[in-house]
């Protein structure tokens, strides 16, 4: 069970589990700074991010009902996300990825990036999506550098 839920693993230093201090939990709200794929050669992109909840986004209407099936397939690796005959697949996947990027990017925000005249690249959107699903550990296999 500890493999599936690392937070449930005994704390290595003390040999016993202790609650996470509130100061530490409050720090989690600030997110972490990660390097995303560059906008172009010599155009690095670092951002402060945090992992959002798809359930919360859906309950707030930020992932529209029409995209919930696609979002669910993306998150669970279902066949709907792989349906190459579905002409709505790419726009739906883009919609989910944009909503996830909006919820993930803290600094700069998604809207700040867009207002600067930039569009997140496909690679950046997928990088953010991968981050939302597994955190920083998932990104190690994504970046081959």
N, CA, C and O atoms as a MOPAC input file, in Angstrom:
PM7 MOZYME 1SCF
protein

 N      0.82300 1    -1.19600 1     0.00000 1
 C      0.00000 1     0.00000 1     0.00000 1
 C      0.86300 1     1.25400 1     0.00000 1
 O      0.49600 1     2.26600 1    -0.59600 1
 N      2.01200 1     1.18700 1     0.66900 1
 C      2.88700 1     2.36000 1     0.71600 1
 C      3.40600 1     2.70200 1    -0.67100 1
 O      3.64500 1     3.87400 1    -0.96000 1
 N      3.59000 1     1.69000 1    -1.55600 1
 C      4.02600 1     1.97400 1    -2.92200 1
 C      2.97300 1     2.75200 1    -3.67500 1
 O      3.29500 1     3.65400 1    -4.44900 1
 N      1.72700 1     2.41400 1    -3.45700 1
 C      0.62200 1     3.06500 1    -4.15400 1
 C      0.36700 1     4.46100 1    -3.59100 1
 O      0.01600 1     5.38400 1    -4.32700 1
 N      0.54400 1     4.60300 1    -2.29300 1
 C      0.30800 1     5.87600 1    -1.61900 1
 C      1.55900 1     6.24100 1    -0.83000 1
 O      1.65500 1     5.94100 1     0.36000 1
 N      2.53500 1     6.89800 1    -1.50100 1
 C      3.80100 1     7.20700 1    -0.82300 1
 C      3.62300 1     7.97400 1     0.46900 1
 O      4.42400 1     7.82100 1     1.39200 1
 N      2.57300 1     8.80900 1     0.55500 1
 C      2.36600 1     9.60000 1     1.76500 1
 C      2.04200 1     8.69900 1     2.94900 1
 O      2.14900 1     9.12600 1     4.09800 1
 N      1.64300 1     7.44600 1     2.67600 1
 C      1.30100 1     6.53300 1     3.75000 1
 C      2.51500 1     5.73400 1     4.22500 1
 O      2.43600 1     5.00300 1     5.21200 1
 N      3.63900 1     5.87700 1     3.51600 1
 C      4.84200 1     5.14800 1     3.89800 1
 C      5.37400 1     5.70100 1     5.21600 1
 O      5.28700 1     6.90300 1     5.46800 1
 N      5.92100 1     4.83100 1     6.05300 1
 C      6.49600 1     5.33000 1     7.31300 1
 C      7.59700 1     6.34300 1     7.02200 1
 O      8.33100 1     6.21300 1     6.04200 1
 N      7.70100 1     7.33400 1     7.86500 1
 C      8.73500 1     8.34600 1     7.69200 1
 C     10.07700 1     7.72600 1     8.02600 1
 O     10.26600 1     7.16600 1     9.10700 1
 N     11.00200 1     7.83000 1     7.09300 1
 C     12.29200 1     7.15300 1     7.20700 1
 C     13.11300 1     7.65400 1     8.38900 1
 O     13.81300 1     6.86700 1     9.02600 1
 N     13.04100 1     8.93300 1     8.69100 1
 C     13.91500 1     9.49100 1     9.71500 1
 C     13.53600 1     9.03000 1    11.11500 1
 O     14.41100 1     8.68100 1    11.90700 1
 N     12.27100 1     9.02500 1    11.42400 1
 C     11.87700 1     8.74000 1    12.79400 1
 C     11.34600 1     7.33100 1    12.98300 1
 O     11.23500 1     6.86300 1    14.11700 1
 N     11.01800 1     6.65000 1    11.90300 1
 C     10.46800 1     5.32400 1    12.02400 1
 C      8.97800 1     5.32400 1    12.31900 1
 O      8.35800 1     4.26100 1    12.34300 1
 N      8.39600 1     6.47900 1    12.54000 1
 C      6.96100 1     6.55400 1    12.77600 1
 C      6.36300 1     7.69900 1    11.95700 1
 O      7.04000 1     8.67600 1    11.63500 1
 N      5.10900 1     7.55600 1    11.63800 1
 C      4.44300 1     8.60400 1    10.85600 1
 C      3.98000 1     9.71800 1    11.79000 1
 O      3.54700 1     9.48700 1    12.91800 1
 N      4.09400 1    10.93600 1    11.26600 1
 C      3.63500 1    12.10800 1    12.00600 1
 C      2.84500 1    12.97400 1    11.03700 1
 O      3.12300 1    12.97100 1     9.83800 1
 N      1.86400 1    13.71400 1    11.54100 1
 C      1.11200 1    14.60300 1    10.65200 1
 C      2.02700 1    15.65900 1    10.03200 1
 O      2.98300 1    16.11500 1    10.66000 1
 N      1.72500 1    16.03500 1     8.81200 1
 C      2.47300 1    17.10000 1     8.14800 1
 C      2.12100 1    18.42400 1     8.83100 1
 O      0.94100 1    18.74200 1     8.97600 1
 N      3.11300 1    19.19300 1     9.24900 1
 C      2.83000 1    20.46600 1     9.91700 1
 C      2.07500 1    21.43300 1     8.99900 1
 O      2.29300 1    21.44200 1     7.78700 1
 N      1.21400 1    22.22100 1     9.56400 1
 C      0.41600 1    23.17800 1     8.79600 1
 C      1.29900 1    24.14000 1     8.01200 1
 O      0.95100 1    24.51400 1     6.89200 1
 N      2.41500 1    24.54200 1     8.56500 1
 C      3.31900 1    25.45400 1     7.86500 1
 C      3.76800 1    24.83400 1     6.54400 1
 O      3.85600 1    25.52100 1     5.52600 1
 N      4.05000 1    23.53600 1     6.56800 1
 C      4.46500 1    22.83200 1     5.35900 1
 C      3.29600 1    22.75800 1     4.37800 1
 O      3.46300 1    23.01800 1     3.18600 1
 N      2.11300 1    22.40300 1     4.88100 1
 C      0.92800 1    22.33200 1     4.01100 1
 C      0.64100 1    23.67800 1     3.35900 1
 O      0.30200 1    23.73900 1     2.17700 1
 N      0.77300 1    24.74800 1     4.12000 1
 C      0.51400 1    26.07700 1     3.56800 1
 C      1.52400 1    26.40900 1     2.48300 1
 O      1.19200 1    27.10300 1     1.52100 1
 N      2.75500 1    25.92200 1     2.62300 1
 C      3.77200 1    26.12900 1     1.60400 1
 C      3.43100 1    25.42400 1     0.29600 1
 O      3.81000 1    25.89300 1    -0.77700 1
 N      2.71800 1    24.29900 1     0.37400 1
 C      2.33400 1    23.57400 1    -0.83300 1
 C      1.46500 1    24.43600 1    -1.74300 1
 O      1.50100 1    24.28100 1    -2.96400 1
 N      0.68800 1    25.33900 1    -1.16100 1
 C     -0.19400 1    26.19700 1    -1.95300 1
 C      0.60000 1    27.12500 1    -2.86700 1
 O      0.07300 1    27.61700 1    -3.86500 1
 N      1.86200 1    27.36300 1    -2.52900 1
 C      2.70300 1    28.23300 1    -3.35900 1
 C      3.19400 1    27.54000 1    -4.61500 1
 O      3.72000 1    28.19500 1    -5.51500 1
 N      3.03000 1    26.22100 1    -4.69200 1
 C      3.46700 1    25.47100 1    -5.85500 1
 C      4.97100 1    25.30100 1    -5.89900 1
 O      5.67600 1    25.58200 1    -4.92900 1
 N      5.45200 1    24.83300 1    -7.04600 1
 C      6.88300 1    24.63100 1    -7.27000 1
 C      7.25200 1    25.22800 1    -8.61700 1
 O      6.40800 1    25.33800 1    -9.50700 1
 N      8.49900 1    25.60900 1    -8.76200 1
 C      8.98000 1    26.13800 1   -10.03600 1
 C      9.58900 1    24.98300 1   -10.81700 1
 O     10.44600 1    24.25800 1   -10.31200 1
 N      9.13000 1    24.82100 1   -12.06400 1
 C      9.65700 1    23.77500 1   -12.94100 1
 C     10.03300 1    24.39400 1   -14.27600 1
 O      9.56600 1    25.47500 1   -14.63200 1
 N     10.87800 1    23.69400 1   -14.99900 1
 C     11.21500 1    24.12700 1   -16.35400 1
 C     10.32700 1    23.36700 1   -17.32200 1
 O     10.29200 1    22.13600 1   -17.32000 1
 N      9.61600 1    24.11200 1   -18.14500 1
 C      8.79100 1    23.52900 1   -19.18600 1
 C      9.57900 1    23.52400 1   -20.48400 1
 O     10.62600 1    24.16700 1   -20.56400 1
 N      9.11000 1    22.82300 1   -21.49300 1
 C      9.79000 1    22.89700 1   -22.79400 1
 C      9.89300 1    24.35000 1   -23.25700 1
 O      9.00500 1    25.16300 1   -23.00400 1
 N     10.99000 1    24.65200 1   -23.93500 1
 C     11.24200 1    26.01600 1   -24.41300 1
 C     10.18000 1    26.46000 1   -25.41700 1
 O      9.55300 1    25.64200 1   -26.09000 1
 N      9.99700 1    27.78400 1   -25.49800 1
 C      9.14500 1    28.33800 1   -26.55700 1
 C      9.83600 1    28.20200 1   -27.90400 1
 O      9.17400 1    28.05300 1   -28.93200 1
 N     11.12800 1    28.25100 1   -27.90500 1
 C     11.94400 1    28.11200 1   -29.11000 1
 C     13.39700 1    28.05000 1   -28.68900 1
 O     13.70700 1    28.08200 1   -27.49800 1
 N     14.28000 1    27.96100 1   -29.65300 1
 C     15.70900 1    27.92100 1   -29.33900 1
 C     16.11100 1    29.14300 1   -28.51900 1
 O     15.87700 1    30.28300 1   -28.92100 1
 N     16.70900 1    28.88600 1   -27.38000 1
 C     17.16100 1    29.99000 1   -26.53400 1
 C     16.03400 1    30.74200 1   -25.84900 1
 O     16.24200 1    31.85400 1   -25.36400 1
 N     14.83300 1    30.15000 1   -25.80000 1
 C     13.68300 1    30.79600 1   -25.15400 1
 C     13.13400 1    29.89600 1   -24.04700 1
 O     12.05200 1    29.32500 1   -24.18700 1
 N     13.88700 1    29.76800 1   -22.93900 1
 C     13.45400 1    28.87700 1   -21.86300 1
 C     12.17200 1    29.37200 1   -21.19100 1
 O     11.84100 1    30.55700 1   -21.24200 1
 N     11.47000 1    28.44300 1   -20.56800 1
 C     10.21300 1    28.77000 1   -19.89300 1
 C     10.18800 1    28.07400 1   -18.53900 1
 O     10.12000 1    26.84700 1   -18.45300 1
 N     10.24500 1    28.87900 1   -17.48900 1
 C     10.12300 1    28.40100 1   -16.12000 1
 C      8.81600 1    28.94500 1   -15.57800 1
 O      8.44700 1    30.08600 1   -15.85400 1
 N      8.12200 1    28.13200 1   -14.81000 1
 C      6.84300 1    28.58400 1   -14.26500 1
 C      6.62200 1    27.97200 1   -12.88900 1
 O      7.10300 1    26.88100 1   -12.58100 1
 N      5.88500 1    28.70700 1   -12.08100 1
 C      5.43900 1    28.18100 1   -10.78700 1
 C      4.11000 1    27.48400 1   -11.05800 1
 O      3.18900 1    28.07000 1   -11.62700 1
 N      4.02700 1    26.23200 1   -10.64300 1
 C      2.85000 1    25.41700 1   -10.92200 1
 C      2.39300 1    24.68200 1    -9.66900 1
 O      3.12500 1    24.57000 1    -8.68500 1
 N      1.16900 1    24.18800 1    -9.73500 1
 C      0.66500 1    23.25300 1    -8.72400 1
 C     -0.29600 1    22.29500 1    -9.40700 1
 O     -0.85600 1    22.60300 1   -10.45900 1
 N     -0.47800 1    21.14900 1    -8.80700 1
 C     -1.33600 1    20.11900 1    -9.39200 1
 C     -2.78700 1    20.37900 1    -9.02000 1
 O     -3.13800 1    20.36700 1    -7.84100 1
 N     -3.63300 1    20.61600 1   -10.02100 1
 C     -5.05400 1    20.85700 1    -9.75100 1
 C     -5.83000 1    19.54500 1    -9.63900 1
 O     -5.31800 1    18.47400 1    -9.96400 1
 N     -7.05200 1    19.64900 1    -9.18100 1
 C     -7.95600 1    18.50800 1    -9.09600 1
 C     -8.93800 1    18.55200 1   -10.26600 1
 O     -9.66400 1    19.53200 1   -10.43500 1
 N     -8.95800 1    17.48900 1   -11.07000 1
 C     -9.91000 1    17.42900 1   -12.16900 1
 C    -11.33700 1    17.42200 1   -11.63200 1
 O    -12.21600 1    18.04800 1   -12.22400 1
 N    -11.58200 1    16.73700 1   -10.53800 1
 C    -12.92500 1    16.69900 1    -9.96100 1
 C    -13.38800 1    18.09400 1    -9.55500 1
 O    -14.53800 1    18.47100 1    -9.78000 1
 N    -12.47900 1    18.85200 1    -8.95500 1
 C    -12.82300 1    20.22700 1    -8.55800 1
 C    -13.10100 1    21.08400 1    -9.79100 1
 O    -14.06400 1    21.85100 1    -9.81200 1
 N    -12.25800 1    20.95500 1   -10.81600 1
 C    -12.46700 1    21.72800 1   -12.03900 1
 C    -13.80100 1    21.37800 1   -12.68000 1
 O    -14.51800 1    22.26500 1   -13.14400 1
 N    -14.13700 1    20.10300 1   -12.71000 1
 C    -15.41000 1    19.67300 1   -13.29800 1
 C    -16.58100 1    20.19100 1   -12.47200 1
 O    -17.57800 1    20.65300 1   -13.02700 1
 N    -16.46500 1    20.11400 1   -11.15400 1
 C    -17.57100 1    20.56600 1   -10.30100 1
 C    -17.77300 1    22.07500 1   -10.38100 1
 O    -18.87600 1    22.56900 1   -10.14400 1
 N    -16.71300 1    22.80900 1   -10.71400 1
 C    -16.80300 1    24.26500 1   -10.87600 1
 C    -17.20800 1    24.66100 1   -12.28900 1
 O    -17.35500 1    25.84500 1   -12.59100 1
 N    -17.38700 1    23.66000 1   -13.16000 1
 C    -17.77700 1    23.93700 1   -14.54500 1
 C    -16.62500 1    24.38900 1   -15.42300 1
 O    -16.84900 1    24.85500 1   -16.54000 1
 N    -15.39500 1    24.26200 1   -14.94000 1
 C    -14.24100 1    24.69100 1   -15.73600 1
 C    -13.86700 1    23.66100 1   -16.79100 1
 O    -13.25300 1    23.99700 1   -17.80400 1
 N    -14.23300 1    22.42200 1   -16.55800 1
 C    -14.17800 1    21.41400 1   -17.61200 1
 C    -15.63700 1    21.17100 1   -17.95700 1
 O    -16.34500 1    20.49300 1   -17.21300 1
 N    -16.09700 1    21.72000 1   -19.08400 1
 C    -17.51900 1    21.62100 1   -19.43800 1
 C    -17.98600 1    20.17400 1   -19.53300 1
 O    -17.20400 1    19.27200 1   -19.83600 1
 N    -19.26800 1    19.96900 1   -19.27200 1
 C    -19.84400 1    18.62500 1   -19.32500 1
 C    -19.50900 1    17.92200 1   -20.62800 1
 O    -19.27800 1    16.71300 1   -20.64200 1
 N    -19.48000 1    18.67300 1   -21.72300 1
 C    -19.19000 1    18.07500 1   -23.02900 1
 C    -17.77700 1    17.49800 1   -23.07800 1
 O    -17.50000 1    16.62000 1   -23.89400 1
 N    -16.88400 1    17.97700 1   -22.21800 1
 C    -15.49900 1    17.50000 1   -22.21900 1
 C    -15.21800 1    16.46200 1   -21.13500 1
 O    -14.12200 1    15.90500 1   -21.08100 1
 N    -16.20200 1    16.19900 1   -20.27300 1
 C    -15.94400 1    15.28700 1   -19.16200 1
 C    -15.57300 1    13.88700 1   -19.62800 1
 O    -14.68000 1    13.26600 1   -19.05200 1
 N    -16.24100 1    13.37700 1   -20.66400 1
 C    -15.91400 1    12.05100 1   -21.18200 1
 C    -14.49700 1    12.00300 1   -21.70700 1
 O    -13.76000 1    11.05400 1   -21.43900 1
 N    -14.11400 1    13.03000 1   -22.45700 1
 C    -12.75200 1    13.11000 1   -22.98600 1
 C    -11.75100 1    13.22900 1   -21.85000 1
 O    -10.72300 1    12.55300 1   -21.85300 1
 N    -12.04800 1    14.09400 1   -20.87000 1
 C    -11.14300 1    14.27400 1   -19.73400 1
 C    -10.98300 1    12.96600 1   -18.98400 1
 O     -9.87000 1    12.58800 1   -18.61800 1
 N    -12.07600 1    12.28100 1   -18.75400 1
 C    -12.00500 1    11.00800 1   -18.04200 1
 C    -11.14500 1    10.00600 1   -18.80000 1
 O    -10.34900 1     9.28500 1   -18.19900 1
 N    -11.30500 1     9.96100 1   -20.11900 1
 C    -10.50100 1     9.04100 1   -20.92400 1
 C     -9.02500 1     9.41200 1   -20.89000 1
 O     -8.16000 1     8.53800 1   -20.83100 1
 N     -8.74000 1    10.70300 1   -20.92700 1
 C     -7.35200 1    11.14300 1   -20.86000 1
 C     -6.71600 1    10.74400 1   -19.53700 1
 O     -5.59000 1    10.24600 1   -19.49900 1
 N     -7.45700 1    10.97100 1   -18.44300 1
 C     -6.90600 1    10.69700 1   -17.12400 1
 C     -6.76800 1     9.20700 1   -16.86300 1
 O     -5.84000 1     8.77500 1   -16.18100 1
 N     -7.69200 1     8.42100 1   -17.40600 1
 C     -7.66000 1     6.98200 1   -17.13000 1
 C     -6.98300 1     6.18800 1   -18.22900 1
 O     -6.80300 1     4.97800 1   -18.09600 1
 N     -6.59800 1     6.86000 1   -19.33200 1
 C     -5.97400 1     6.15100 1   -20.44800 1
 C     -6.98200 1     5.34400 1   -21.24300 1
 O     -6.62500 1     4.34900 1   -21.87300 1
 N     -8.24100 1     5.76400 1   -21.21800 1
 C     -9.30700 1     5.02600 1   -21.89100 1
 C     -9.25000 1     5.10300 1   -23.40300 1
 O     -8.50300 1     5.90300 1   -23.96700 1
 N    -10.04200 1     4.26900 1   -24.05500 1
 C    -10.04400 1     4.16600 1   -25.51200 1
 C    -10.59400 1     5.39900 1   -26.20700 1
 O    -10.20300 1     5.68500 1   -27.33900 1
 N    -11.50100 1     6.14700 1   -25.55600 1
 C    -12.08500 1     7.32400 1   -26.21100 1
 C    -11.01800 1     8.33300 1   -26.61900 1
 O    -11.11300 1     8.95000 1   -27.68000 1
 N     -9.99500 1     8.50100 1   -25.76800 1
 C     -8.92000 1     9.45400 1   -26.06000 1
 C     -8.06400 1     8.98800 1   -27.22700 1
 O     -7.33000 1     9.78600 1   -27.81000 1
 N     -8.14700 1     7.69900 1   -27.58000 1
 C     -7.33000 1     7.14900 1   -28.65500 1
 C     -8.12900 1     6.93000 1   -29.93300 1
 O     -7.60800 1     6.37500 1   -30.90000 1
 N     -9.38500 1     7.35900 1   -29.95000 1
 C    -10.27600 1     7.12100 1   -31.08300 1
 C     -9.91900 1     8.06300 1   -32.23300 1
 O    -10.36100 1     9.21200 1   -32.25700 1
 N     -9.12400 1     7.58000 1   -33.18100 1
 C     -8.65100 1     8.42700 1   -34.27600 1
 C     -9.76700 1     8.77500 1   -35.26000 1
 O     -9.60600 1     9.70200 1   -36.05500 1
 N    -10.89300 1     8.06100 1   -35.23100 1
 C    -12.01100 1     8.35500 1   -36.12100 1
 C    -12.92500 1     9.44200 1   -35.56200 1
 O    -13.81000 1     9.92600 1   -36.26700 1
 N    -12.72400 1     9.82400 1   -34.32100 1
 C    -13.55400 1    10.83900 1   -33.68400 1
 C    -13.05000 1    12.22000 1   -34.10500 1
 O    -11.99300 1    12.66500 1   -33.65900 1
 N    -13.81400 1    12.89400 1   -34.96700 1
 C    -13.37000 1    14.20500 1   -35.48500 1
 C    -13.34200 1    15.28200 1   -34.41400 1
 O    -12.72200 1    16.32700 1   -34.61200 1
 N    -13.99300 1    15.05400 1   -33.29500 1
 C    -13.99100 1    16.02800 1   -32.19900 1
 C    -12.87200 1    15.77900 1   -31.20500 1
 O    -12.69300 1    16.55100 1   -30.26300 1
 N    -12.11700 1    14.70800 1   -31.40500 1
 C    -11.11700 1    14.30900 1   -30.43000 1
 C    -10.08300 1    15.41400 1   -30.16700 1
 O     -9.87100 1    15.78800 1   -29.01400 1
 N     -9.44200 1    15.93800 1   -31.20600 1
 C     -8.38100 1    16.92900 1   -30.99600 1
 C     -8.89100 1    18.21200 1   -30.34800 1
 O     -8.27200 1    18.69700 1   -29.40100 1
 N    -10.01100 1    18.78400 1   -30.83000 1
 C    -10.50200 1    19.98200 1   -30.14100 1
 C    -10.86200 1    19.70900 1   -28.67500 1
 O    -10.66500 1    20.56900 1   -27.81600 1
 N    -11.38700 1    18.51900 1   -28.39300 1
 C    -11.74600 1    18.18400 1   -27.02100 1
 C    -10.50000 1    18.02300 1   -26.15300 1
 O    -10.45300 1    18.50900 1   -25.02300 1
 N     -9.50400 1    17.34300 1   -26.68500 1
 C     -8.25000 1    17.17000 1   -25.93400 1
 C     -7.60400 1    18.53100 1   -25.68700 1
 O     -7.12500 1    18.80200 1   -24.58600 1
 N     -7.59000 1    19.38600 1   -26.70800 1
 C     -7.03600 1    20.73300 1   -26.54000 1
 C     -7.80400 1    21.48300 1   -25.45800 1
 O     -7.20000 1    22.14900 1   -24.61700 1
 N     -9.12200 1    21.38100 1   -25.47200 1
 C     -9.93500 1    22.06200 1   -24.45800 1
 C     -9.59300 1    21.61800 1   -23.05100 1
 O     -9.47300 1    22.44500 1   -22.14700 1
 N     -9.43500 1    20.31700 1   -22.86000 1
 C     -9.08000 1    19.79600 1   -21.54300 1
 C     -7.67700 1    20.27000 1   -21.15300 1
 O     -7.45700 1    20.70000 1   -20.02100 1
 N     -6.73600 1    20.19200 1   -22.08800 1
 C     -5.35000 1    20.60300 1   -21.79000 1
 C     -5.26400 1    22.08200 1   -21.44800 1
 O     -4.51500 1    22.46000 1   -20.54700 1
 N     -6.00800 1    22.92000 1   -22.14300 1
 C     -6.00800 1    24.36100 1   -21.84600 1
 C     -6.58500 1    24.60700 1   -20.45400 1
 O     -6.03100 1    25.40000 1   -19.69100 1
 N     -7.68200 1    23.94400 1   -20.11300 1
 C     -8.26200 1    24.13000 1   -18.77900 1
 C     -7.30000 1    23.66000 1   -17.69600 1
 O     -7.19000 1    24.28600 1   -16.64200 1
 N     -6.60900 1    22.56400 1   -17.95600 1
 C     -5.63200 1    22.08000 1   -16.98900 1
 C     -4.47000 1    23.07000 1   -16.86600 1
 O     -3.97700 1    23.30900 1   -15.76400 1
 N     -4.03200 1    23.64300 1   -17.98600 1
 C     -2.94900 1    24.63200 1   -17.95300 1
 C     -3.38400 1    25.86600 1   -17.16400 1
 O     -2.60700 1    26.41400 1   -16.38300 1
 N     -4.61600 1    26.29700 1   -17.36900 1
 C     -5.12200 1    27.45800 1   -16.62600 1
 C     -5.11100 1    27.20100 1   -15.13000 1
 O     -4.78500 1    28.08900 1   -14.34200 1
 N     -5.47100 1    25.97700 1   -14.73800 1
 C     -5.52900 1    25.64100 1   -13.31700 1
 C     -4.15300 1    25.35100 1   -12.72900 1
 O     -3.96400 1    25.45300 1   -11.51700 1
 N     -3.19600 1    24.99400 1   -13.57100 1
 C     -1.86800 1    24.59100 1   -13.10700 1
 C     -0.89900 1    25.75800 1   -12.99000 1
 O     -0.15700 1    25.84900 1   -12.01200 1
 N     -0.89600 1    26.65300 1   -13.97400 1
 C      0.07400 1    27.75500 1   -14.00200 1
 C     -0.29100 1    28.82400 1   -12.97000 1
 O     -1.36100 1    29.43100 1   -13.02500 1
 N      0.62200 1    29.03200 1   -12.03900 1
 C      0.43300 1    30.06300 1   -11.02100 1
 C      1.17500 1    31.34300 1   -11.37300 1
 O      0.65900 1    32.44500 1   -11.18700 1
 N      2.40800 1    31.18400 1   -11.89100 1
 C      3.24000 1    32.34100 1   -12.21200 1
 C      4.21300 1    31.98000 1   -13.32500 1
 O      5.11400 1    31.17300 1   -13.09500 1
 N      4.07800 1    32.52100 1   -14.47500 1
 C      2.97300 1    33.36300 1   -14.91900 1
 C      1.70800 1    32.52200 1   -15.07300 1
 O      1.77100 1    31.30200 1   -15.22000 1
 N      0.56400 1    33.19600 1   -15.03800 1
 C     -0.68900 1    32.49800 1   -15.26000 1
 C     -0.86700 1    32.23400 1   -16.75700 1
 O     -0.17700 1    32.82400 1   -17.58900 1
 N     -1.77600 1    31.36600 1   -17.07700 1
 C     -2.08400 1    31.08300 1   -18.48000 1
 C     -2.50200 1    32.37500 1   -19.19200 1
 O     -2.04700 1    32.65900 1   -20.30000 1
 N     -3.37200 1    33.15000 1   -18.54000 1
 C     -3.84000 1    34.40000 1   -19.15500 1
 C     -2.71400 1    35.40000 1   -19.36500 1
 O     -2.72800 1    36.14300 1   -20.34600 1
 N     -1.73900 1    35.43300 1   -18.46400 1
 C     -0.59600 1    36.33100 1   -18.63900 1
 C      0.24700 1    35.90200 1   -19.84000 1
 O      0.74600 1    36.74600 1   -20.58500 1
 N      0.40500 1    34.60800 1   -20.02600 1
 C      1.15700 1    34.10300 1   -21.17700 1
 C      0.45500 1    34.52800 1   -22.46200 1
 O      1.08900 1    35.02600 1   -23.39300 1
 N     -0.85600 1    34.32800 1   -22.50400 1
 C     -1.63900 1    34.68300 1   -23.70100 1
 C     -1.61400 1    36.19000 1   -23.93300 1
 O     -1.47600 1    36.63900 1   -25.07000 1
 N     -1.74600 1    36.98100 1   -22.85400 1
 C     -1.75200 1    38.44200 1   -23.03000 1
 C     -0.39500 1    38.96800 1   -23.46600 1
 O     -0.29900 1    40.08500 1   -23.97400 1
 N      0.66600 1    38.17200 1   -23.27300 1
 C      1.99800 1    38.55100 1   -23.75100 1
 C      2.15400 1    38.24700 1   -25.23700 1
 O      3.21300 1    38.48800 1   -25.81800 1
 N      1.09900 1    37.71900 1   -25.84800 1
 C      1.14300 1    37.41800 1   -27.27300 1
 C      1.68000 1    36.03400 1   -27.58400 1
 O      2.01400 1    35.73800 1   -28.73100 1
 N      1.76400 1    35.18500 1   -26.56800 1
 C      2.28900 1    33.83500 1   -26.75600 1
 C      1.15800 1    32.80700 1   -26.73300 1
 O      0.09000 1    33.04300 1   -26.16800 1
 N      1.41500 1    31.69100 1   -27.34700 1
 C      0.53900 1    30.53500 1   -27.27100 1
 C      1.38500 1    29.38800 1   -26.75900 1
 O      2.47800 1    29.14200 1   -27.27200 1
 N      0.89100 1    28.68300 1   -25.75300 1
 C      1.64200 1    27.52200 1   -25.28500 1
 C      1.74100 1    26.51900 1   -26.41800 1
 O      0.77500 1    26.27800 1   -27.14100 1
 N      2.92300 1    25.94100 1   -26.56100 1
 C      3.13100 1    24.95800 1   -27.62000 1
 C      2.42800 1    23.65400 1   -27.24200 1
 O      2.06500 1    23.44000 1   -26.08600 1
 N      2.24600 1    22.79600 1   -28.23500 1
 C      1.65100 1    21.48700 1   -27.96500 1
 C      2.48800 1    20.73400 1   -26.93400 1
 O      1.95300 1    20.09500 1   -26.02800 1
 N      3.80400 1    20.81800 1   -27.08600 1
 C      4.69500 1    20.12800 1   -26.16200 1
 C      4.53100 1    20.67500 1   -24.73900 1
 O      4.53200 1    19.90700 1   -23.77700 1
 N      4.39100 1    21.99400 1   -24.60600 1
 C      4.20000 1    22.59200 1   -23.28600 1
 C      2.86900 1    22.15100 1   -22.67600 1
 O      2.80200 1    21.82100 1   -21.49200 1
 N      1.80700 1    22.14800 1   -23.49400 1
 C      0.50000 1    21.72300 1   -22.98500 1
 C      0.53600 1    20.27600 1   -22.51200 1
 O     -0.00400 1    19.95400 1   -21.45400 1
 N      1.16600 1    19.40600 1   -23.28700 1
 C      1.24000 1    17.99900 1   -22.88900 1
 C      2.15100 1    17.82200 1   -21.67400 1
 O      1.90600 1    16.95900 1   -20.83100 1
 N      3.18600 1    18.63000 1   -21.58800 1
 C      4.08400 1    18.60200 1   -20.43400 1
 C      3.30200 1    18.96400 1   -19.17200 1
 O      3.41700 1    18.29300 1   -18.14600 1
 N      2.50500 1    20.03400 1   -19.25900 1
 C      1.68700 1    20.45500 1   -18.12100 1
 C      0.69100 1    19.36000 1   -17.76500 1
 O      0.50900 1    19.03400 1   -16.59100 1
 N      0.04600 1    18.79200 1   -18.78200 1
 C     -0.91200 1    17.72000 1   -18.53000 1
 C     -0.22900 1    16.55900 1   -17.80800 1
 O     -0.76900 1    16.03400 1   -16.83500 1
 N      0.95400 1    16.15300 1   -18.27700 1
 C      1.68700 1    15.06100 1   -17.62200 1
 C      2.03400 1    15.42000 1   -16.18200 1
 O      1.98100 1    14.56900 1   -15.29500 1
 N      2.38500 1    16.66800 1   -15.95400 1
 C      2.68100 1    17.11800 1   -14.59100 1
 C      1.44000 1    16.97200 1   -13.70700 1
 O      1.54300 1    16.51800 1   -12.56800 1
 N      0.27400 1    17.35300 1   -14.22300 1
 C     -0.94500 1    17.27800 1   -13.39900 1
 C     -1.26900 1    15.85600 1   -13.00100 1
 O     -1.89300 1    15.62300 1   -11.96600 1
 N     -0.85300 1    14.91100 1   -13.80900 1
 C     -1.17300 1    13.51600 1   -13.53000 1
 C     -0.18100 1    12.81000 1   -12.63500 1
 O     -0.53600 1    11.83600 1   -11.97200 1
 N      1.05700 1    13.27900 1   -12.59900 1
 C      2.03100 1    12.55300 1   -11.79300 1
 C      3.04000 1    13.40400 1   -11.08200 1
 O      3.92200 1    12.87700 1   -10.40300 1
 N      2.93900 1    14.69200 1   -11.21700 1
 C      3.89200 1    15.55800 1   -10.54600 1
 C      5.25700 1    15.55300 1   -11.20800 1
 O      5.40200 1    15.13200 1   -12.35600 1
 N      6.23100 1    16.01200 1   -10.49500 1
 C      7.57900 1    16.19800 1   -11.02000 1
 C      8.19600 1    14.86700 1   -11.44200 1
 O      8.94400 1    14.82400 1   -12.41900 1
 N      7.90000 1    13.78900 1   -10.73500 1
 C      8.48000 1    12.48100 1   -11.07700 1
 C      8.10400 1    12.06200 1   -12.49300 1
 O      8.93100 1    11.48500 1   -13.20000 1
 N      6.88600 1    12.33700 1   -12.91800 1
 C      6.43900 1    11.98400 1   -14.27600 1
 C      7.23300 1    12.73500 1   -15.34800 1
 O      7.37000 1    12.25200 1   -16.47200 1
 N      7.74300 1    13.88900 1   -15.00900 1
 C      8.42000 1    14.72000 1   -15.99600 1
 C      9.81300 1    14.21900 1   -16.31500 1
 O     10.35300 1    14.54200 1   -17.37300 1
 N     10.40300 1    13.44500 1   -15.43200 1
 C     11.77000 1    12.95300 1   -15.67200 1
 C     11.83100 1    12.11700 1   -16.92800 1
 O     12.78500 1    12.23200 1   -17.69800 1
 N     10.83400 1    11.27400 1   -17.15600 1
 C     10.84500 1    10.44200 1   -18.35600 1
 C     10.42700 1    11.23800 1   -19.58500 1
 O     10.72800 1    10.84100 1   -20.71100 1
 N      9.73800 1    12.35200 1   -19.38300 1
 C      9.27900 1    13.17700 1   -20.49100 1
 C     10.43100 1    13.95200 1   -21.10800 1
 O     10.48900 1    14.12000 1   -22.32600 1
 N     11.34300 1    14.42100 1   -20.27700 1
 C     12.48000 1    15.21100 1   -20.73900 1
 C     13.66000 1    14.29200 1   -20.95400 1
 O     14.09600 1    13.61400 1   -20.02300 1
 N     14.17800 1    14.25700 1   -22.15300 1
 C     15.28800 1    13.37900 1   -22.45300 1
 C     16.63900 1    14.07700 1   -22.32900 1
 O     17.67200 1    13.49800 1   -22.66700 1
 N     16.63600 1    15.30700 1   -21.85000 1
 C     17.87000 1    16.09400 1   -21.77000 1
 C     18.74100 1    15.62700 1   -20.62900 1
 O     19.82100 1    16.17600 1   -20.41100 1

